Amino acid sequence: MSLEERQEAAVRAVLDAEPAPVVPAELCAEAMRRGGRARRRRRAALRLLWCVLVIAVVAFLVWATVDRPWVEPPSKTTPPLTGW
């Protein structure tokens, strides 16, 4: 008898020896209620994260449009020539 067959025989003996456990009738309803709550919380957290991401992108775009960081700043070492 191989190790796998001995393990299978042991598991079958345990399963055949004990009666099936008694499950409370309200267990399914409680599990559904808790699962629904967890799903709603996860969905709300994802929506919040997406809103924060969208707000951050919009804020970055507004800042980039107003500040224009890609433009070289004017030189501050010499005054502009006026009155020529």
WOLIN-V994247 format. One record per helix or strand of 3 or more residues. SS is the DSSP state (H for helix, E for strand). FROM is the first residue (numbers start at 1). LEN is the number of residues. Records with the same first field share a line. If there is no record, write none. Layout:
SS = FROM-LEN ; FROM-LEN
This chain:
H = 3-15 ; 27-41
